[in-house]
Amino acid sequence: MKVHSNPFLKRVTAAFGLILIVWAGFAPGLSPSPTAAAASSKQELFTYGLEHPTFKQSGQLYVPLKEVAPLLDLQVGYDANRKEVLVTGLQQFAKLKVGKSKATGKNNVTVSLGAPVRVVKGDTYVPATLLSKMFGIPISVQNAKEPQVIATAYASKYLTMRTGNMLFWMNRTQGTLYAGPNGQLPAKAGKVTLQSPDWLDGKARQVDGSTFVLDVNNAHGEPHIFNDWCRVLIHDGKVAQQAVMSFGGPSLVHLMENVASSEGLIVLNDGHQAKLVTLEGQLAETLDLDQLGGAEDVYSLEAMEKDFLLIRPYSTGRLLLIDRQSGERTALYLSLLDQEIIEQLESDDLGLNDGLVYTGRSGSVLNFSWHPPYSSETETKSFDMSK
């Protein structure tokens, strides 16, 4: 189960780290910044720092494909049967082979790259002509003494995700979503609803051959301490359902990722109601989390089984056990933690959560790992529901 930390510490610390890196020179993987090279032309250029440097050979500039492709909203895959490297974009794709100096795109059009695709110390390098000829994105190195810095007029517009052979693109400002198999042009799947998209990350998972779930996280506001967690259900290539859970503020509360599914139903939680839907997006059940939790709040749904739920309110960060038959509510920290810790949690003004993370069950016994406040240590706790 993945922990999502409140960005008050995580993102602000990262921001200060990036500032220090920028002062030192450039930072690999940073969002693009304008370069002075734009003065020589009317088209604005952006620079990117790479971990793996470019090089020139056979009169061609070579770039590390897997590192450069995401900067250009391209996704890289491999067809093991045909031994082809696949580069897929929204409007074009390319199929190429190591050692060959040509690439084939849509409509079976083949172009010459001027030099072969190479593997250098395990990394695939391609001539920059692949990107200019096939995708219309020229790449250059402005300073020969800095081969790890590339320049291009393209700035990323999409959040990309993938699971297995299926690829996804979400427009960072409009939320428009595209989906399609590796090595094929994607089709429009619908739109993801986000109010103020800013710092985005996401992941995809496959449920069955025609059903996928995307989890898109958005941190926004200054200093990015507000969060939107959006879960999107895609069936037969179209958005079938989605839910957004919004929370945040100057708090150290950690919410855990919402449980993915229960008994074959997809869980879509907006923090107040958790909807259980079929793979086609049909509503099967609705859980009123405000009622179950005893107060209007924003709740993560961290575990869901036939006999119990585990929910965590953002206002306190303290895990609640809900008996699904009786509706009885138990604050687990009062049973599992000692009095000193309980008093610390209840008196803290920063919004500490209880540090309890559900790890599974053994019959009626629920098991948790426990992370004490301001400590890197981990302990094991258990709660017997039969007592």
N, C-alpha and C positions, 0 to 999 in steps of 0.2 A: 504494500500500500504506500503510495507516494505522498510525502509531506509537502504541502505548499506553504512556504513561510510568508508571513506578512512582509511586504516589501519595505516597510519602514526601516528595517535594518539591512535586509538583503540587497535592495536596489540602491539605497543611498550609499552604502559601503561600496558597491560596485561602481557607482557614479564617481566617487572620489578617486577610486583606483584608476578609472579611465582618464580622469583629468591628469593624473601624474604621468600616465603613459604618453598622452598627447604632448605634454611639455617635453618629454624625452625625445620625441620624434613622431612616429606614427604607431598606430595600434592595429594589429591584425584583426580583421572581422568587424571593425567599426563601421557605422553607417558612413556613406560617402561624404566627402567634404570637397568644396570647390578648390581647384588648383590654379596657380598662376599661369599655367600653360594655356588657359582659356583666352589669355590676352592675345595670342597669336591667331585666333579664329573667333568667329562670332558664336560658335557652339560651346556651351559651358561643359567643361570636363570635370570628372570626379576621380579622386585617387583612392585606391584601396591598398592596404598593406597585406602581404601574403606571408604565410609561414614557409612555403616552399618557393624559392626564387625562380623566376623565368630564366631562359637562356636562349641563345641563338645558335642555330645549326642549319646547314644547307641553305643559308640565306633566309631562314624563317625564324620568327619569334615563337618559341614554345611556351605554353602556359600550363600549370597543373590543373587538369580538368575538374576534378572533384572539388577543388577549392574555389575555382573561378566561377563555375556554373551556378551555384546558389546566389552569387552576387548579381547575376543576370536573369534570375527567375527561371533557370533551367534545372532540370532534374536528370541525374545520371543513373543508369541501370546497366545490367548486363544480361544478355541472352546466352545462357550456357550451351544450349543446343546448337546455335549458329555461331557461337564464339564472337558475338558482336557487342560492342559498346554502344549503348543507346543514350542519346541526349534528347530530352523532350522539353519543348516549350509550348506556349499556348497556340502559336500559329505555325510552328514548324518543328520537325524532328529530324534527327540525323542518326544514321546507322553506320558505324565504322569498325574497322578491325585493326588490331595492333600490327604494325609492320606495313600497312597499306596506306597509300597517299590519296585516297578518295573517300567520299562520304555520300550516302544516298538518303534523300529526304522524301517529302510527300510527293505524290504523283510519280514516284520512282525516278525522280531527277537526281542524277549523279554529278557531283562537282569535284574538281581536282583541288587538293589541299596544298600542293606544291612540295610537300615533304611527308614522310610517313608518320603515323601515330607511334609513339614510343613509350616504353615503360622504363622509368629511371628510379632505382631503389624502391621498387614496389608501387610507385605512383605513376599513373597514366598522364602523359603529357601530349597535348595536341598542338598543331600549328594554329596560331591565332587566326589564320585564314578560315578555319572552320567556323568561328564565331562571326566573322565579317561576311563571309559568303553565304552561309546557311541561315544565319539569324539576324543579319544586318547590324551587328554590334562590333565595330572596330575596337581593338585593344592595342594599347601602345605602352612602352616604357619611356618616360620622359627624361630620366637620368640614368645613363649607363652604369653609374656607380651605385645605383639602387635598383638592382634587378628584381627585388622583391616588392617593388611598388609599381602597380599598373594604373593606367588612366583610361577612362572611357566616358562617353557622353551618357551612358545608361545608368539610371538609378533604380534600384529595386522597387517594385510596386506591389508585390504579392508576398503573402505568407505561404510557404510551400510545406506540404506534409505528404507522407506516403506510408503505406502498409503493404508489404508484399509487392505485388505487381501493380497496385492501384496508386495513382498519383492525384494530388489535389493542389489547387491554387486558390487562395482567397485574396481578393483585392483589399489592400490595407486601409483604404479610405471609404470605399463604397460597400464592402462586404460581399461583392459578387463572387460566387463560388463556381469553380470549374473542376471536373473530374474526368479521368480516363486512364486506360491501361498504359503501362510503360511502352514507349515507342510508337504511340498513336496520338493523334490530336485530341485533346480533351473537349468535352461538351459542357455547356452551362448547366449547372445542377440546381441553382437557386441563389439565395442570398442569406448571409449570416447577419443577424441583428445585433449590432453593437453601437452604443450611443456615442462614445468618444474614443474611437480606436487610437491607440498610441503605441505603447510597448507591447508587441504581440508575440506570443509563442503558441505552439499547438502540437497535437499528436493525433494520429489516426489509428484505428483498429478495425479489423475485419470481423464481422459476426458470422456471416455466411457468404455464399457466392455473389449475392446481390445486395447485401446489407453492410453498411459501414457506419462507424460512429467517430465523429471528430470532437475533440476537446480543445477549445480555443480560449486562451487566457489573455486578458488585456489589463495592463496596469496603466493608470492614467492619473491626471491631476498632478500637482506639485507638492512634494517631490515623489510623485508616482506611488502614493500610498492608498489609492483606491483600486479595487479589483472588480473585473467582470469575468466570471467563469461561464462560458457558453458551451453547451453540449448540443451537437447537431446530429440527427439521425438521417442517414441517406439510404434510400431504398430504390432499387431499379434506376439508379443514376440521378435521382431527384431528392431534394430536401423534403423529408416527410414530416418531421417535427423538430423543434428545438426549444431550449430553455436557457435563460440567463440568470445566474445568481450574482448579485452585486453587493459588495461590502467594502469596508475599508475605513481608514482614519489613523490617527496617531496611537496605535495600539500594538502590543507585541504578541497578540493572540495568533496562534497558528491554527488554521483550519486544515483538515485532511481532505483529500480528494474524495468526491462523492463515489459511492459504490457504483459499479458499471451496470450491473443487471441483477435480476432476481428471478429465478425459476423461468428463464427464457424471455423475460420481459426487460426492456430497456428502461433505466431509471433516468428521468429528466427532472432535475431539482432546481427550482428558482429561489430556494432559500426559505420559502413560506409553504409551498406545496410541492410535493414530490409526485410526479405522474409516472405511472408504470404503463408503458405502451408496447404494443406488439411490434414485430420487425417491420410491419407495413405502416406503422405509425398510429394504429387505432388505440384509443384510450381503454385500458383494462381496469385501472384502479387509481385513486387519488388519496394521498396521505396528507392530512392537515398538520404540518409540522409545528405551526404556532400553537395549535391546540394540544398536541402531544407534548410539546416542550413547556407548556404552562404560561407562555408569554409571547407577545409579538416580538420577533427577532429575525435574524438570518441564521439558518441552521444548515450545517453540512450533514449529509446522511452517509455515515462512514461504514456501516454494516447493516445488512438486512437479511434476516432469515425468517423461517415460518413462525417462530415463537418470540423473536425479539428484534428491536431496532437499536442502533447506536447513533445518536444525533448529538451535535455540538453547537451550542449557540455562540455567535460571534461576540456577543457582549461580555461573556465570561470566559469562554474557551474551555468550559468544564464538561466533560463527556457525560451524557445522560443515557441510561439504559431504560428502554421502554418495553414493557411486557405487552405483546400484541393482542393477547386475549383480554387482559383486564385493563390495560391502559396505564397500569401503575408505572410511576416514574421514579428512578433511582439515580441520585448524583453519585457516581462511582468514586470520586475522589474522597468522599467522606468515609467510605468503607475501606479503601485501599491505601490511603496515605496517613502518615502519623500526624499528630496534632500540631506539631511545629510547622510542618509544611502546609497544612490546612490554613493555619493562621496567616502564614506568609502569602498564600494565594489570595485569601479574602481581604487582606489589607493592602495589597500591592496596587498602586495607582497606574501602572504602565499597562495593565491588561495581560498578565501572564496566563497561559493556559495550564492545564493540570499535567501535561506531559505524558498522558496515557495514550498508547497506540494499540489498537486491537490487532492481535496476531493470529487468532483462530480459537477454536473451541475443542474440548474433549468431553463429550457428553453434555452435562449441565454446567461444566466449568468453562468460563471464558478466560482466555489468556491475553495478557497485555505486556508490552514492553513499556518501561517508565523512564523518562528522562527528567531528572531533577532540575529545578530552575537554576540557570546560570552554571550548568555542569555538563561535561561531555560524557559522563558515566551513564550506563544503562542498567536497569534492574528489571526483574521479571515479577509481575503481579498476577494474581488469579482471583476470580470472583465466581462463587458457586451460586447459580440461580435457584438451586433446590432448597437452599437454607433460608 
